[in-house]
Amino acid sequence: MRYDQLDSISNRHSRLLELVREGAYSTPALSELLSVSEQTIYRDIDYLKKNGHAIKAVRVSRGWAYQLQKSEEEAA
């Protein structure tokens, strides 16, 4: 994989984390905001979770969405 591809993926992961930290977003919404497929969102969420980020699926009025769980320090 070329450096520019890795940089693009890293930037997308950073933006994805920023979005789910700010609120709850569905897979289709994240897909649209990041201009990637829904399958890419699933893979990115899985990768981020495996690397220690506490991303959870939460029930919202119109289905399910992803949200970054706050640590105990942030919640206080």
N, CA, C, O and CB atoms as a CASP TS submission, in Angstrom:
PFRMAT TS
TARGET T0000
AUTHOR 0000-0000-0000
METHOD Language model
MODEL 1
PARENT N/A
ATOM      1  N   MET     1       0.846  -1.175   0.000  1.00  0.00           N
ATOM      2  CA  MET     1       0.000   0.000   0.000  1.00  0.00           C
ATOM      3  C   MET     1       0.894   1.242   0.000  1.00  0.00           C
ATOM      4  O   MET     1       1.893   1.305   0.717  1.00  0.00           O
ATOM      5  CB  MET     1      -0.964  -0.004   1.225  1.00  0.00           C
ATOM      6  N   ARG     2       0.529   2.190  -0.789  1.00  0.00           N
ATOM      7  CA  ARG     2       1.327   3.407  -0.873  1.00  0.00           C
ATOM      8  C   ARG     2       1.066   4.312   0.322  1.00  0.00           C
ATOM      9  O   ARG     2       0.036   4.221   0.989  1.00  0.00           O
ATOM     10  CB  ARG     2       1.030   4.152  -2.173  1.00  0.00           C
ATOM     11  N   TYR     3       2.039   5.192   0.569  1.00  0.00           N
ATOM     12  CA  TYR     3       1.949   6.108   1.706  1.00  0.00           C
ATOM     13  C   TYR     3       0.687   6.961   1.649  1.00  0.00           C
ATOM     14  O   TYR     3       0.024   7.148   2.669  1.00  0.00           O
ATOM     15  CB  TYR     3       3.177   7.007   1.753  1.00  0.00           C
ATOM     16  N   ASP     4       0.345   7.483   0.465  1.00  0.00           N
ATOM     17  CA  ASP     4      -0.831   8.353   0.375  1.00  0.00           C
ATOM     18  C   ASP     4      -2.118   7.598   0.693  1.00  0.00           C
ATOM     19  O   ASP     4      -3.058   8.190   1.224  1.00  0.00           O
ATOM     20  CB  ASP     4      -0.924   8.970  -1.018  1.00  0.00           C
ATOM     21  N   GLN     5      -2.180   6.299   0.379  1.00  0.00           N
ATOM     22  CA  GLN     5      -3.346   5.496   0.741  1.00  0.00           C
ATOM     23  C   GLN     5      -3.414   5.307   2.257  1.00  0.00           C
ATOM     24  O   GLN     5      -4.482   5.424   2.858  1.00  0.00           O
ATOM     25  CB  GLN     5      -3.303   4.127   0.031  1.00  0.00           C
ATOM     26  N   LEU     6      -2.267   5.014   2.864  1.00  0.00           N
ATOM     27  CA  LEU     6      -2.220   4.851   4.320  1.00  0.00           C
ATOM     28  C   LEU     6      -2.597   6.147   5.022  1.00  0.00           C
ATOM     29  O   LEU     6      -3.306   6.133   6.029  1.00  0.00           O
ATOM     30  CB  LEU     6      -0.823   4.398   4.767  1.00  0.00           C
ATOM     31  N   ASP     7      -2.123   7.262   4.489  1.00  0.00           N
ATOM     32  CA  ASP     7      -2.441   8.568   5.060  1.00  0.00           C
ATOM     33  C   ASP     7      -3.938   8.848   4.953  1.00  0.00           C
ATOM     34  O   ASP     7      -4.543   9.377   5.885  1.00  0.00           O
ATOM     35  CB  ASP     7      -1.637   9.675   4.353  1.00  0.00           C
ATOM     36  N   SER     8      -4.529   8.492   3.820  1.00  0.00           N
ATOM     37  CA  SER     8      -5.961   8.681   3.617  1.00  0.00           C
ATOM     38  C   SER     8      -6.780   7.844   4.604  1.00  0.00           C
ATOM     39  O   SER     8      -7.766   8.325   5.162  1.00  0.00           O
ATOM     40  CB  SER     8      -6.340   8.320   2.179  1.00  0.00           C
ATOM     41  N   ILE     9      -6.369   6.594   4.815  1.00  0.00           N
ATOM     42  CA  ILE     9      -7.057   5.717   5.769  1.00  0.00           C
ATOM     43  C   ILE     9      -6.923   6.264   7.181  1.00  0.00           C
ATOM     44  O   ILE     9      -7.894   6.292   7.938  1.00  0.00           O
ATOM     45  CB  ILE     9      -6.494   4.282   5.699  1.00  0.00           C
ATOM     46  N   SER    10      -5.720   6.699   7.535  1.00  0.00           N
ATOM     47  CA  SER    10      -5.486   7.262   8.863  1.00  0.00           C
ATOM     48  C   SER    10      -6.345   8.504   9.090  1.00  0.00           C
ATOM     49  O   SER    10      -6.916   8.681  10.166  1.00  0.00           O
ATOM     50  CB  SER    10      -4.001   7.606   9.044  1.00  0.00           C
ATOM     51  N   ASN    11      -6.433   9.352   8.084  1.00  0.00           N
ATOM     52  CA  ASN    11      -7.268  10.557   8.188  1.00  0.00           C
ATOM     53  C   ASN    11      -8.740  10.189   8.341  1.00  0.00           C
ATOM     54  O   ASN    11      -9.465  10.818   9.112  1.00  0.00           O
ATOM     55  CB  ASN    11      -7.075  11.455   6.953  1.00  0.00           C
ATOM     56  N   ARG    12      -9.181   9.169   7.602  1.00  0.00           N
ATOM     57  CA  ARG    12     -10.572   8.725   7.700  1.00  0.00           C
ATOM     58  C   ARG    12     -10.862   8.171   9.093  1.00  0.00           C
ATOM     59  O   ARG    12     -11.914   8.456   9.666  1.00  0.00           O
ATOM     60  CB  ARG    12     -10.876   7.660   6.628  1.00  0.00           C
ATOM     61  N   HIS    13      -9.936   7.383   9.639  1.00  0.00           N
ATOM     62  CA  HIS    13     -10.109   6.850  10.994  1.00  0.00           C
ATOM     63  C   HIS    13     -10.196   7.986  12.009  1.00  0.00           C
ATOM     64  O   HIS    13     -11.027   7.946  12.917  1.00  0.00           O
ATOM     65  CB  HIS    13      -8.949   5.899  11.356  1.00  0.00           C
ATOM     66  N   SER    14      -9.354   8.983  11.863  1.00  0.00           N
ATOM     67  CA  SER    14      -9.381  10.134  12.779  1.00  0.00           C
ATOM     68  C   SER    14     -10.708  10.871  12.691  1.00  0.00           C
ATOM     69  O   SER    14     -11.287  11.239  13.713  1.00  0.00           O
ATOM     70  CB  SER    14      -8.227  11.099  12.469  1.00  0.00           C
ATOM     71  N   ARG    15     -11.185  11.083  11.487  1.00  0.00           N
ATOM     72  CA  ARG    15     -12.465  11.783  11.285  1.00  0.00           C
ATOM     73  C   ARG    15     -13.624  10.952  11.834  1.00  0.00           C
ATOM     74  O   ARG    15     -14.546  11.495  12.443  1.00  0.00           O
ATOM     75  CB  ARG    15     -12.692  12.083   9.780  1.00  0.00           C
ATOM     76  N   LEU    16     -13.577   9.639  11.620  1.00  0.00           N
ATOM     77  CA  LEU    16     -14.607   8.743  12.140  1.00  0.00           C
ATOM     78  C   LEU    16     -14.664   8.807  13.664  1.00  0.00           C
ATOM     79  O   LEU    16     -15.745   8.895  14.247  1.00  0.00           O
ATOM     80  CB  LEU    16     -14.347   7.303  11.678  1.00  0.00           C
ATOM     81  N   LEU    17     -13.501   8.761  14.303  1.00  0.00           N
ATOM     82  CA  LEU    17     -13.457   8.875  15.764  1.00  0.00           C
ATOM     83  C   LEU    17     -14.008  10.216  16.236  1.00  0.00           C
ATOM     84  O   LEU    17     -14.725  10.282  17.234  1.00  0.00           O
ATOM     85  CB  LEU    17     -12.024   8.696  16.269  1.00  0.00           C
ATOM     86  N   GLU    18     -13.675  11.273  15.525  1.00  0.00           N
ATOM     87  CA  GLU    18     -14.171  12.607  15.875  1.00  0.00           C
ATOM     88  C   GLU    18     -15.698  12.651  15.802  1.00  0.00           C
ATOM     89  O   GLU    18     -16.350  13.212  16.683  1.00  0.00           O
ATOM     90  CB  GLU    18     -13.562  13.673  14.939  1.00  0.00           C
ATOM     91  N   LEU    19     -16.258  12.062  14.759  1.00  0.00           N
ATOM     92  CA  LEU    19     -17.711  12.065  14.594  1.00  0.00           C
ATOM     93  C   LEU    19     -18.413  11.288  15.702  1.00  0.00           C
ATOM     94  O   LEU    19     -19.369  11.783  16.299  1.00  0.00           O
ATOM     95  CB  LEU    19     -18.085  11.481  13.242  1.00  0.00           C
ATOM     96  N   VAL    20     -17.941  10.063  15.981  1.00  0.00           N
ATOM     97  CA  VAL    20     -18.625   9.247  16.999  1.00  0.00           C
ATOM     98  C   VAL    20     -18.354   9.753  18.410  1.00  0.00           C
ATOM     99  O   VAL    20     -19.077   9.397  19.340  1.00  0.00           O
ATOM    100  CB  VAL    20     -18.190   7.786  16.886  1.00  0.00           C
ATOM    101  N   ARG    21     -17.329  10.572  18.582  1.00  0.00           N
ATOM    102  CA  ARG    21     -17.089  11.220  19.877  1.00  0.00           C
ATOM    103  C   ARG    21     -18.116  12.342  20.082  1.00  0.00           C
ATOM    104  O   ARG    21     -18.574  12.574  21.201  1.00  0.00           O
ATOM    105  CB  ARG    21     -15.628  11.785  19.958  1.00  0.00           C
ATOM    106  N   GLU    22     -18.470  13.030  19.003  1.00  0.00           N
ATOM    107  CA  GLU    22     -19.393  14.166  19.073  1.00  0.00           C
ATOM    108  C   GLU    22     -20.852  13.748  19.207  1.00  0.00           C
ATOM    109  O   GLU    22     -21.658  14.490  19.769  1.00  0.00           O
ATOM    110  CB  GLU    22     -19.234  15.025  17.849  1.00  0.00           C
ATOM    111  N   GLY    23     -21.200  12.571  18.698  1.00  0.00           N
ATOM    112  CA  GLY    23     -22.600  12.156  18.729  1.00  0.00           C
ATOM    113  C   GLY    23     -22.767  10.739  18.228  1.00  0.00           C
ATOM    114  O   GLY    23     -21.787  10.021  18.032  1.00  0.00           O
ATOM    115  N   ALA    24     -24.012  10.338  18.022  1.00  0.00           N
ATOM    116  CA  ALA    24     -24.330   8.997  17.542  1.00  0.00           C
ATOM    117  C   ALA    24     -24.678   9.081  16.055  1.00  0.00           C
ATOM    118  O   ALA    24     -25.544   9.860  15.657  1.00  0.00           O
ATOM    119  CB  ALA    24     -25.508   8.370  18.361  1.00  0.00           C
ATOM    120  N   TYR    25     -24.005   8.281  15.247  1.00  0.00           N
ATOM    121  CA  TYR    25     -24.207   8.290  13.804  1.00  0.00           C
ATOM    122  C   TYR    25     -24.467   6.882  13.297  1.00  0.00           C
ATOM    123  O   TYR    25     -23.804   5.930  13.711  1.00  0.00           O
ATOM    124  CB  TYR    25     -22.995   8.898  13.089  1.00  0.00           C
ATOM    125  N   SER    26     -25.431   6.756  12.405  1.00  0.00           N
ATOM    126  CA  SER    26     -25.724   5.469  11.785  1.00  0.00           C
ATOM    127  C   SER    26     -24.660   5.145  10.734  1.00  0.00           C
ATOM    128  O   SER    26     -23.903   6.015  10.303  1.00  0.00           O
ATOM    129  CB  SER    26     -27.139   5.476  11.147  1.00  0.00           C
ATOM    130  N   THR    27     -24.624   3.894  10.342  1.00  0.00           N
ATOM    131  CA  THR    27     -23.689   3.479   9.293  1.00  0.00           C
ATOM    132  C   THR    27     -23.934   4.252   7.996  1.00  0.00           C
ATOM    133  O   THR    27     -22.977   4.755   7.406  1.00  0.00           O
ATOM    134  CB  THR    27     -23.811   1.969   9.036  1.00  0.00           C
ATOM    135  N   PRO    28     -25.196   4.366   7.527  1.00  0.00           N
ATOM    136  CA  PRO    28     -25.411   5.142   6.300  1.00  0.00           C
ATOM    137  C   PRO    28     -24.974   6.607   6.425  1.00  0.00           C
ATOM    138  O   PRO    28     -24.438   7.179   5.476  1.00  0.00           O
ATOM    139  CB  PRO    28     -26.874   5.087   5.916  1.00  0.00           C
ATOM    140  N   ALA    29     -25.201   7.206   7.588  1.00  0.00           N
ATOM    141  CA  ALA    29     -24.797   8.606   7.786  1.00  0.00           C
ATOM    142  C   ALA    29     -23.281   8.739   7.742  1.00  0.00           C
ATOM    143  O   ALA    29     -22.754   9.648   7.100  1.00  0.00           O
ATOM    144  CB  ALA    29     -25.338   9.144   9.127  1.00  0.00           C
ATOM    145  N   LEU    30     -22.574   7.836   8.424  1.00  0.00           N
ATOM    146  CA  LEU    30     -21.108   7.874   8.410  1.00  0.00           C
ATOM    147  C   LEU    30     -20.580   7.638   7.003  1.00  0.00           C
ATOM    148  O   LEU    30     -19.622   8.280   6.570  1.00  0.00           O
ATOM    149  CB  LEU    30     -20.527   6.826   9.377  1.00  0.00           C
ATOM    150  N   SER    31     -21.209   6.715   6.298  1.00  0.00           N
ATOM    151  CA  SER    31     -20.814   6.414   4.930  1.00  0.00           C
ATOM    152  C   SER    31     -20.920   7.657   4.046  1.00  0.00           C
ATOM    153  O   SER    31     -20.019   7.953   3.261  1.00  0.00           O
ATOM    154  CB  SER    31     -21.678   5.284   4.363  1.00  0.00           C
ATOM    155  N   GLU    32     -22.011   8.364   4.185  1.00  0.00           N
ATOM    156  CA  GLU    32     -22.218   9.577   3.396  1.00  0.00           C
ATOM    157  C   GLU    32     -21.246  10.684   3.801  1.00  0.00           C
ATOM    158  O   GLU    32     -20.655  11.337   2.941  1.00  0.00           O
ATOM    159  CB  GLU    32     -23.657  10.067   3.549  1.00  0.00           C
ATOM    160  N   LEU    33     -21.081  10.893   5.096  1.00  0.00           N
ATOM    161  CA  LEU    33     -20.191  11.953   5.582  1.00  0.00           C
ATOM    162  C   LEU    33     -18.736  11.725   5.183  1.00  0.00           C
ATOM    163  O   LEU    33     -18.006  12.678   4.911  1.00  0.00           O
ATOM    164  CB  LEU    33     -20.291  12.060   7.090  1.00  0.00           C
ATOM    165  N   LEU    34     -18.315  10.460   5.150  1.00  0.00           N
ATOM    166  CA  LEU    34     -16.919  10.144   4.851  1.00  0.00           C
ATOM    167  C   LEU    34     -16.700   9.727   3.400  1.00  0.00           C
ATOM    168  O   LEU    34     -15.574   9.437   2.997  1.00  0.00           O
ATOM    169  CB  LEU    34     -16.438   9.048   5.766  1.00  0.00           C
ATOM    170  N   SER    35     -17.769   9.696   2.621  1.00  0.00           N
ATOM    171  CA  SER    35     -17.709   9.348   1.192  1.00  0.00           C
ATOM    172  C   SER    35     -17.064   7.987   0.941  1.00  0.00           C
ATOM    173  O   SER    35     -16.207   7.836   0.070  1.00  0.00           O
ATOM    174  CB  SER    35     -16.941  10.415   0.433  1.00  0.00           C
ATOM    175  N   VAL    36     -17.496   7.002   1.726  1.00  0.00           N
ATOM    176  CA  VAL    36     -17.037   5.624   1.545  1.00  0.00           C
ATOM    177  C   VAL    36     -18.256   4.709   1.636  1.00  0.00           C
ATOM    178  O   VAL    36     -19.345   5.150   2.001  1.00  0.00           O
ATOM    179  CB  VAL    36     -15.946   5.231   2.616  1.00  0.00           C
ATOM    180  N   SER    37     -18.066   3.440   1.306  1.00  0.00           N
ATOM    181  CA  SER    37     -19.171   2.489   1.371  1.00  0.00           C
ATOM    182  C   SER    37     -19.512   2.139   2.820  1.00  0.00           C
ATOM    183  O   SER    37     -18.712   2.350   3.731  1.00  0.00           O
ATOM    184  CB  SER    37     -18.825   1.218   0.590  1.00  0.00           C
ATOM    185  N   GLU    38     -20.705   1.604   3.007  1.00  0.00           N
ATOM    186  CA  GLU    38     -21.099   1.152   4.337  1.00  0.00           C
ATOM    187  C   GLU    38     -20.191   0.014   4.801  1.00  0.00           C
ATOM    188  O   GLU    38     -19.873  -0.081   5.986  1.00  0.00           O
ATOM    189  CB  GLU    38     -22.574   0.701   4.341  1.00  0.00           C
ATOM    190  N   GLN    39     -19.773  -0.849   3.873  1.00  0.00           N
ATOM    191  CA  GLN    39     -18.864  -1.940   4.233  1.00  0.00           C
ATOM    192  C   GLN    39     -17.542  -1.386   4.773  1.00  0.00           C
ATOM    193  O   GLN    39     -16.969  -1.956   5.701  1.00  0.00           O
ATOM    194  CB  GLN    39     -18.603  -2.851   3.012  1.00  0.00           C
ATOM    195  N   THR    40     -17.061  -0.292   4.206  1.00  0.00           N
ATOM    196  CA  THR    40     -15.834   0.335   4.705  1.00  0.00           C
ATOM    197  C   THR    40     -16.043   0.855   6.123  1.00  0.00           C
ATOM    198  O   THR    40     -15.144   0.750   6.958  1.00  0.00           O
ATOM    199  CB  THR    40     -15.393   1.485   3.774  1.00  0.00           C
ATOM    200  N   ILE    41     -17.208   1.408   6.401  1.00  0.00           N
ATOM    201  CA  ILE    41     -17.507   1.870   7.763  1.00  0.00           C
ATOM    202  C   ILE    41     -17.467   0.700   8.732  1.00  0.00           C
ATOM    203  O   ILE    41     -16.872   0.806   9.805  1.00  0.00           O
ATOM    204  CB  ILE    41     -18.888   2.566   7.819  1.00  0.00           C
ATOM    205  N   TYR    42     -18.096  -0.422   8.369  1.00  0.00           N
ATOM    206  CA  TYR    42     -18.066  -1.609   9.235  1.00  0.00           C
ATOM    207  C   TYR    42     -16.631  -2.052   9.509  1.00  0.00           C
ATOM    208  O   TYR    42     -16.278  -2.357  10.648  1.00  0.00           O
ATOM    209  CB  TYR    42     -18.858  -2.763   8.595  1.00  0.00           C
ATOM    210  N   ARG    43     -15.806  -2.088   8.463  1.00  0.00           N
ATOM    211  CA  ARG    43     -14.401  -2.498   8.630  1.00  0.00           C
ATOM    212  C   ARG    43     -13.642  -1.509   9.503  1.00  0.00           C
ATOM    213  O   ARG    43     -12.869  -1.912  10.371  1.00  0.00           O
ATOM    214  CB  ARG    43     -13.708  -2.625   7.263  1.00  0.00           C
ATOM    215  N   ASP    44     -13.859  -0.214   9.278  1.00  0.00           N
ATOM    216  CA  ASP    44     -13.159   0.806  10.064  1.00  0.00           C
ATOM    217  C   ASP    44     -13.567   0.753  11.536  1.00  0.00           C
ATOM    218  O   ASP    44     -12.715   0.863  12.418  1.00  0.00           O
ATOM    219  CB  ASP    44     -13.440   2.202   9.494  1.00  0.00           C
ATOM    220  N   ILE    45     -14.857   0.587  11.807  1.00  0.00           N
ATOM    221  CA  ILE    45     -15.331   0.481  13.194  1.00  0.00           C
ATOM    222  C   ILE    45     -14.693  -0.736  13.854  1.00  0.00           C
ATOM    223  O   ILE    45     -14.221  -0.652  14.988  1.00  0.00           O
ATOM    224  CB  ILE    45     -16.888   0.381  13.251  1.00  0.00           C
ATOM    225  N   ASP    46     -14.676  -1.864  13.152  1.00  0.00           N
ATOM    226  CA  ASP    46     -14.070  -3.084  13.687  1.00  0.00           C
ATOM    227  C   ASP    46     -12.589  -2.862  13.991  1.00  0.00           C
ATOM    228  O   ASP    46     -12.104  -3.264  15.049  1.00  0.00           O
ATOM    229  CB  ASP    46     -14.241  -4.251  12.694  1.00  0.00           C
ATOM    230  N   TYR    47     -11.874  -2.226  13.069  1.00  0.00           N
ATOM    231  CA  TYR    47     -10.449  -1.942  13.261  1.00  0.00           C
ATOM    232  C   TYR    47     -10.230  -1.051  14.488  1.00  0.00           C
ATOM    233  O   TYR    47      -9.360  -1.327  15.314  1.00  0.00           O
ATOM    234  CB  TYR    47      -9.860  -1.269  12.003  1.00  0.00           C
ATOM    235  N   LEU    48     -11.015   0.004  14.600  1.00  0.00           N
ATOM    236  CA  LEU    48     -10.863   0.939  15.716  1.00  0.00           C
ATOM    237  C   LEU    48     -11.187   0.274  17.050  1.00  0.00           C
ATOM    238  O   LEU    48     -10.508   0.516  18.048  1.00  0.00           O
ATOM    239  CB  LEU    48     -11.762   2.160  15.512  1.00  0.00           C
ATOM    240  N   LYS    49     -12.223  -0.564  17.069  1.00  0.00           N
ATOM    241  CA  LYS    49     -12.567  -1.285  18.303  1.00  0.00           C
ATOM    242  C   LYS    49     -11.448  -2.239  18.706  1.00  0.00           C
ATOM    243  O   LYS    49     -11.113  -2.345  19.886  1.00  0.00           O
ATOM    244  CB  LYS    49     -13.885  -2.063  18.124  1.00  0.00           C
ATOM    245  N   LYS    50     -10.875  -2.930  17.732  1.00  0.00           N
ATOM    246  CA  LYS    50      -9.778  -3.863  18.017  1.00  0.00           C
ATOM    247  C   LYS    50      -8.528  -3.132  18.501  1.00  0.00           C
ATOM    248  O   LYS    50      -7.654  -3.731  19.128  1.00  0.00           O
ATOM    249  CB  LYS    50      -9.446  -4.685  16.770  1.00  0.00           C
ATOM    250  N   ASN    51      -8.450  -1.845  18.211  1.00  0.00           N
ATOM    251  CA  ASN    51      -7.304  -1.049  18.636  1.00  0.00           C
ATOM    252  C   ASN    51      -7.611  -0.191  19.861  1.00  0.00           C
ATOM    253  O   ASN    51      -6.966   0.832  20.093  1.00  0.00           O
ATOM    254  CB  ASN    51      -6.844  -0.166  17.501  1.00  0.00           C
ATOM    255  N   GLY    52      -8.601  -0.620  20.639  1.00  0.00           N
ATOM    256  CA  GLY    52      -8.820  -0.027  21.947  1.00  0.00           C
ATOM    257  C   GLY    52      -9.833   1.089  22.070  1.00  0.00           C
ATOM    258  O   GLY    52     -10.005   1.634  23.161  1.00  0.00           O
ATOM    259  N   HIS    53     -10.508   1.449  21.000  1.00  0.00           N
ATOM    260  CA  HIS    53     -11.502   2.521  21.080  1.00  0.00           C
ATOM    261  C   HIS    53     -12.854   1.933  21.466  1.00  0.00           C
ATOM    262  O   HIS    53     -13.320   0.972  20.853  1.00  0.00           O
ATOM    263  CB  HIS    53     -11.604   3.288  19.730  1.00  0.00           C
ATOM    264  N   ALA    54     -13.473   2.509  22.476  1.00  0.00           N
ATOM    265  CA  ALA    54     -14.734   1.989  23.021  1.00  0.00           C
ATOM    266  C   ALA    54     -15.928   2.499  22.221  1.00  0.00           C
ATOM    267  O   ALA    54     -16.726   3.296  22.714  1.00  0.00           O
ATOM    268  CB  ALA    54     -14.886   2.384  24.500  1.00  0.00           C
ATOM    269  N   ILE    55     -16.038   2.033  20.994  1.00  0.00           N
ATOM    270  CA  ILE    55     -17.158   2.414  20.139  1.00  0.00           C
ATOM    271  C   ILE    55     -18.271   1.399  20.362  1.00  0.00           C
ATOM    272  O   ILE    55     -18.054   0.191  20.271  1.00  0.00           O
ATOM    273  CB  ILE    55     -16.737   2.480  18.623  1.00  0.00           C
ATOM    274  N   LYS    56     -19.456   1.903  20.652  1.00  0.00           N
ATOM    275  CA  LYS    56     -20.611   1.046  20.938  1.00  0.00           C
ATOM    276  C   LYS    56     -21.751   1.365  19.982  1.00  0.00           C
ATOM    277  O   LYS    56     -21.902   2.496  19.521  1.00  0.00           O
ATOM    278  CB  LYS    56     -21.074   1.221  22.401  1.00  0.00           C
ATOM    279  N   ALA    57     -22.546   0.342  19.697  1.00  0.00           N
ATOM    280  CA  ALA    57     -23.789   0.543  18.962  1.00  0.00           C
ATOM    281  C   ALA    57     -24.852   0.911  19.984  1.00  0.00           C
ATOM    282  O   ALA    57     -25.036   0.207  20.977  1.00  0.00           O
ATOM    283  CB  ALA    57     -24.197  -0.738  18.133  1.00  0.00           C
ATOM    284  N   VAL    58     -25.545   2.005  19.744  1.00  0.00           N
ATOM    285  CA  VAL    58     -26.583   2.470  20.665  1.00  0.00           C
ATOM    286  C   VAL    58     -27.916   2.567  19.929  1.00  0.00           C
ATOM    287  O   VAL    58     -27.967   2.870  18.737  1.00  0.00           O
ATOM    288  CB  VAL    58     -26.200   3.841  21.285  1.00  0.00           C
ATOM    289  N   ARG    59     -28.976   2.308  20.657  1.00  0.00           N
ATOM    290  CA  ARG    59     -30.321   2.386  20.081  1.00  0.00           C
ATOM    291  C   ARG    59     -30.730   3.850  20.011  1.00  0.00           C
ATOM    292  O   ARG    59     -30.647   4.579  20.999  1.00  0.00           O
ATOM    293  CB  ARG    59     -31.352   1.555  20.920  1.00  0.00           C
ATOM    294  N   VAL    60     -31.170   4.266  18.839  1.00  0.00           N
ATOM    295  CA  VAL    60     -31.687   5.621  18.646  1.00  0.00           C
ATOM    296  C   VAL    60     -33.103   5.502  18.088  1.00  0.00           C
ATOM    297  O   VAL    60     -33.554   4.401  17.771  1.00  0.00           O
ATOM    298  CB  VAL    60     -30.761   6.464  17.683  1.00  0.00           C
ATOM    299  N   SER    61     -33.793   6.608  17.968  1.00  0.00           N
ATOM    300  CA  SER    61     -35.202   6.576  17.566  1.00  0.00           C
ATOM    301  C   SER    61     -35.439   5.889  16.220  1.00  0.00           C
ATOM    302  O   SER    61     -36.496   5.292  16.015  1.00  0.00           O
ATOM    303  CB  SER    61     -35.739   7.980  17.506  1.00  0.00           C
ATOM    304  N   ARG    62     -34.492   5.961  15.320  1.00  0.00           N
ATOM    305  CA  ARG    62     -34.692   5.391  13.988  1.00  0.00           C
ATOM    306  C   ARG    62     -33.798   4.190  13.718  1.00  0.00           C
ATOM    307  O   ARG    62     -33.479   3.907  12.563  1.00  0.00           O
ATOM    308  CB  ARG    62     -34.447   6.442  12.939  1.00  0.00           C
ATOM    309  N   GLY    63     -33.389   3.481  14.760  1.00  0.00           N
ATOM    310  CA  GLY    63     -32.559   2.296  14.553  1.00  0.00           C
ATOM    311  C   GLY    63     -31.352   2.277  15.469  1.00  0.00           C
ATOM    312  O   GLY    63     -31.463   2.467  16.680  1.00  0.00           O
ATOM    313  N   TRP    64     -30.199   2.044  14.867  1.00  0.00           N
ATOM    314  CA  TRP    64     -28.952   1.926  15.619  1.00  0.00           C
ATOM    315  C   TRP    64     -27.933   2.925  15.106  1.00  0.00           C
ATOM    316  O   TRP    64     -27.960   3.328  13.944  1.00  0.00           O
ATOM    317  CB  TRP    64     -28.391   0.499  15.528  1.00  0.00           C
ATOM    318  N   ALA    65     -27.027   3.318  16.006  1.00  0.00           N
ATOM    319  CA  ALA    65     -25.971   4.256  15.641  1.00  0.00           C
ATOM    320  C   ALA    65     -24.721   3.931  16.444  1.00  0.00           C
ATOM    321  O   ALA    65     -24.786   3.271  17.482  1.00  0.00           O
ATOM    322  CB  ALA    65     -26.417   5.725  15.883  1.00  0.00           C
ATOM    323  N   TYR    66     -23.593   4.399  15.954  1.00  0.00           N
ATOM    324  CA  TYR    66     -22.327   4.224  16.663  1.00  0.00           C
ATOM    325  C   TYR    66     -22.030   5.466  17.480  1.00  0.00           C
ATOM    326  O   TYR    66     -22.313   6.592  17.070  1.00  0.00           O
ATOM    327  CB  TYR    66     -21.170   3.933  15.678  1.00  0.00           C
ATOM    328  N   GLN    67     -21.448   5.225  18.655  1.00  0.00           N
ATOM    329  CA  GLN    67     -21.074   6.327  19.539  1.00  0.00           C
ATOM    330  C   GLN    67     -19.850   5.892  20.336  1.00  0.00           C
ATOM    331  O   GLN    67     -19.741   4.733  20.736  1.00  0.00           O
ATOM    332  CB  GLN    67     -22.259   6.731  20.489  1.00  0.00           C
ATOM    333  N   LEU    68     -18.940   6.817  20.563  1.00  0.00           N
ATOM    334  CA  LEU    68     -17.766   6.534  21.380  1.00  0.00           C
ATOM    335  C   LEU    68     -18.166   6.658  22.841  1.00  0.00           C
ATOM    336  O   LEU    68     -18.647   7.706  23.271  1.00  0.00           O
ATOM    337  CB  LEU    68     -16.583   7.496  21.035  1.00  0.00           C
ATOM    338  N   GLN    69     -17.968   5.588  23.604  1.00  0.00           N
ATOM    339  CA  GLN    69     -18.287   5.606  25.027  1.00  0.00           C
ATOM    340  C   GLN    69     -17.291   6.497  25.747  1.00  0.00           C
ATOM    341  O   GLN    69     -16.089   6.441  25.487  1.00  0.00           O
ATOM    342  CB  GLN    69     -18.275   4.175  25.623  1.00  0.00           C
ATOM    343  N   LYS    70     -17.794   7.310  26.642  1.00  0.00           N
ATOM    344  CA  LYS    70     -16.927   8.202  27.409  1.00  0.00           C
ATOM    345  C   LYS    70     -16.249   7.424  28.518  1.00  0.00           C
ATOM    346  O   LYS    70     -16.837   6.525  29.120  1.00  0.00           O
ATOM    347  CB  LYS    70     -17.725   9.388  27.991  1.00  0.00           C
ATOM    348  N   SER    71     -15.007   7.784  28.776  1.00  0.00           N
ATOM    349  CA  SER    71     -14.294   7.164  29.890  1.00  0.00           C
ATOM    350  C   SER    71     -14.863   7.720  31.190  1.00  0.00           C
ATOM    351  O   SER    71     -15.595   8.710  31.178  1.00  0.00           O
ATOM    352  CB  SER    71     -12.750   7.420  29.795  1.00  0.00           C
ATOM    353  N   GLU    72     -14.530   7.091  32.297  1.00  0.00           N
ATOM    354  CA  GLU    72     -15.017   7.560  33.596  1.00  0.00           C
ATOM    355  C   GLU    72     -14.540   8.978  33.880  1.00  0.00           C
ATOM    356  O   GLU    72     -15.260   9.762  34.498  1.00  0.00           O
ATOM    357  CB  GLU    72     -14.554   6.618  34.714  1.00  0.00           C
ATOM    358  N   GLU    73     -13.333   9.315  33.433  1.00  0.00           N
ATOM    359  CA  GLU    73     -12.788  10.659  33.652  1.00  0.00           C
ATOM    360  C   GLU    73     -13.579  11.695  32.869  1.00  0.00           C
ATOM    361  O   GLU    73     -13.867  12.773  33.388  1.00  0.00           O
ATOM    362  CB  GLU    73     -11.305  10.715  33.253  1.00  0.00           C
ATOM    363  N   GLU    74     -13.937  11.380  31.615  1.00  0.00           N
ATOM    364  CA  GLU    74     -14.692  12.318  30.794  1.00  0.00           C
ATOM    365  C   GLU    74     -16.113  12.487  31.307  1.00  0.00           C
ATOM    366  O   GLU    74     -16.683  13.574  31.213  1.00  0.00           O
ATOM    367  CB  GLU    74     -14.713  11.854  29.347  1.00  0.00           C
ATOM    368  N   ALA    75     -16.688  11.423  31.847  1.00  0.00           N
ATOM    369  CA  ALA    75     -18.068  11.466  32.330  1.00  0.00           C
ATOM    370  C   ALA    75     -18.203  12.314  33.590  1.00  0.00           C
ATOM    371  O   ALA    75     -19.273  12.864  33.851  1.00  0.00           O
ATOM    372  CB  ALA    75     -18.572  10.058  32.603  1.00  0.00           C
ATOM    373  N   ALA    76     -17.136  12.427  34.369  1.00  0.00           N
ATOM    374  CA  ALA    76     -17.182  13.182  35.635  1.00  0.00           C
ATOM    375  C   ALA    76     -17.127  14.672  35.413  1.00  0.00           C
ATOM    376  O   ALA    76     -17.156  15.440  36.375  1.00  0.00           O
ATOM    377  CB  ALA    76     -16.042  12.771  36.537  1.00  0.00           C
TER
END
